[in-house]
Amino acid sequence: MNANARRRTVLTAGAAGAAALVTGCGSSGDESGGGDASGTPTASDTASPGTSPDASPGGEELAATGDIPVGGGTIFKEQKVVVTQPEEGEFKAFSAVCTHAQCLVSTVSDGTINCPCHGSKFSITDAAVEAGPATRPLPAEQITVSGGSIRLG
């Protein structure tokens, strides 16, 4: 193998690695914060963001409504979802993955969802950025609240 062939091989491998890195760390381009990583909306236009418009059972049960504190929330690490209750009886769900560096948020306190990595804070009401370095809100997740149960999907 001559020097030019080796150089081409190294450059091709480097370009492929860079493309994989950019793809893995890139944004979906959904700057609104609604929807999932594919850009597909996850909540009906007629429902509050993050809640299902009907009372039909959803997917996996996350918690009982009484388990989510009013004015706070609960993080479900395995599902990478945070469920909040900004006001009594009003439930919202958002991705628990920070939009800044993709760390998992760790706490919900004082009206914000908090990321431990760089200090980003998001509103429990709409996941808007309250403190950076994140610049985009947490994406809404679909939940169904029925009969005292909160279900994913």
C-alpha positions as CSV (number, residue, x, y, z in Angstrom):
1,M,0.0,0.0,0.0
2,N,1.5,3.3,-1.0
3,A,1.4,6.5,1.0
4,N,-1.5,8.0,-1.0
5,A,-3.7,4.9,-0.4
6,R,-2.9,4.9,3.3
7,R,-3.7,8.6,3.5
8,R,-7.1,8.0,1.8
9,T,-7.9,5.2,4.1
10,V,-7.1,7.3,7.2
11,L,-9.0,10.3,5.9
12,T,-12.1,8.1,5.0
13,A,-12.1,6.5,8.4
14,G,-11.7,9.9,10.1
15,A,-14.6,11.3,8.1
16,A,-16.8,8.4,8.9
17,G,-16.0,8.8,12.6
18,A,-16.8,12.5,12.5
19,A,-20.1,11.9,10.8
20,A,-21.1,9.3,13.4
21,L,-20.1,11.8,16.2
22,V,-22.1,14.6,14.7
23,T,-25.1,12.3,14.1
24,G,-25.1,11.1,17.7
25,C,-24.6,14.5,19.3
26,G,-26.7,16.5,16.9
27,S,-30.1,18.2,17.4
28,S,-33.3,17.0,15.8
29,G,-33.8,20.6,14.6
30,D,-37.0,20.9,16.7
31,E,-36.4,24.2,18.4
32,S,-39.9,24.5,19.7
33,G,-39.3,21.8,22.4
34,G,-42.5,20.0,21.5
35,G,-42.3,16.5,20.1
36,D,-39.8,13.7,20.3
37,A,-36.4,13.4,18.7
38,S,-38.0,12.5,15.3
39,G,-39.7,15.9,15.3
40,T,-43.1,14.2,15.5
41,P,-45.5,16.0,18.0
42,T,-46.3,13.9,21.0
43,A,-49.3,15.8,22.4
44,S,-52.6,16.5,20.7
45,D,-53.3,20.1,19.7
46,T,-56.4,20.0,21.8
47,A,-54.7,18.7,25.0
48,S,-52.3,20.3,27.3
49,P,-48.7,19.6,26.4
50,G,-47.7,16.2,27.7
51,T,-51.2,14.9,28.4
52,S,-53.5,12.7,26.4
53,P,-56.8,14.2,25.2
54,D,-58.7,11.1,26.1
55,A,-59.1,8.9,29.1
56,S,-58.1,5.6,27.4
57,P,-55.4,3.7,29.2
58,G,-51.9,4.4,27.9
59,G,-48.7,2.4,28.1
60,E,-46.5,1.6,31.0
61,E,-47.8,2.9,34.4
62,L,-45.3,5.4,35.8
63,A,-47.0,6.4,39.1
64,A,-50.2,7.2,40.9
65,T,-51.3,10.8,40.7
66,G,-50.8,11.1,44.5
67,D,-47.1,10.2,44.1
68,I,-46.3,13.4,42.1
69,P,-46.0,16.4,44.5
70,V,-48.0,19.6,43.7
71,G,-45.5,22.3,42.6
72,G,-42.9,19.6,42.0
73,G,-42.3,16.5,40.1
74,T,-40.8,13.0,39.9
75,I,-38.0,11.8,37.6
76,F,-38.3,8.3,36.2
77,K,-34.7,7.5,35.3
78,E,-35.3,4.2,33.6
79,Q,-37.9,5.7,31.2
80,K,-36.0,9.0,31.0
81,V,-39.1,11.0,31.7
82,V,-40.0,13.6,34.3
83,V,-43.6,14.1,35.4
84,T,-44.6,17.4,37.0
85,Q,-47.7,18.7,38.7
86,P,-47.4,22.5,38.5
87,E,-50.9,22.9,40.0
88,E,-53.2,20.4,41.7
89,G,-54.6,18.0,39.1
90,E,-52.4,19.4,36.2
91,F,-49.8,16.8,35.1
92,K,-47.1,17.4,32.5
93,A,-44.4,15.1,31.2
94,F,-41.1,16.0,29.6
95,S,-37.9,14.2,28.5
96,A,-35.5,13.8,31.4
97,V,-32.5,14.3,29.1
98,C,-31.1,17.8,29.2
99,T,-31.0,19.6,25.9
100,H,-27.5,21.0,26.6
101,A,-25.3,18.0,27.0
102,Q,-27.7,15.1,27.2
103,C,-27.2,14.5,30.9
104,L,-30.1,13.0,32.9
105,V,-31.8,15.6,35.0
106,S,-31.5,14.8,38.7
107,T,-33.9,16.8,40.8
108,V,-37.1,18.8,40.8
109,S,-37.3,21.6,43.3
110,D,-38.4,25.2,43.7
111,G,-40.4,25.1,40.5
112,T,-37.6,23.8,38.2
113,I,-36.3,20.6,36.8
114,N,-32.6,20.6,37.4
115,C,-29.6,19.2,35.5
116,P,-26.5,18.3,37.6
117,C,-24.0,18.5,34.8
118,H,-23.8,22.2,34.1
119,G,-26.7,23.7,36.1
120,S,-29.4,24.1,33.5
121,K,-32.9,24.6,35.0
122,F,-36.2,24.0,33.3
123,S,-39.7,25.2,34.3
124,I,-42.0,22.5,35.7
125,T,-44.9,24.1,33.8
126,D,-43.6,24.0,30.2
127,A,-40.0,22.9,30.4
128,A,-38.8,26.3,29.2
129,V,-35.2,27.1,30.1
130,E,-35.0,29.0,33.4
131,A,-31.2,29.0,33.6
132,G,-28.6,28.0,31.1
133,P,-26.4,26.9,29.5
134,A,-29.2,24.9,27.8
135,T,-30.9,27.0,25.2
136,R,-33.8,24.7,24.3
137,P,-36.7,23.5,26.5
138,L,-37.1,19.8,27.4
139,P,-39.3,18.0,24.8
140,A,-42.8,17.2,25.9
141,E,-43.6,13.5,26.4
142,Q,-47.0,11.9,26.0
143,I,-48.8,10.7,29.2
144,T,-52.3,9.5,30.0
145,V,-53.9,10.4,33.3
146,S,-56.8,8.2,34.2
147,G,-58.3,6.8,37.4
148,G,-55.6,8.1,39.6
149,S,-52.9,6.5,37.4
150,I,-50.3,8.2,35.2
151,R,-49.2,6.1,32.2
152,L,-46.5,6.7,29.6
153,G,-47.9,7.1,26.1
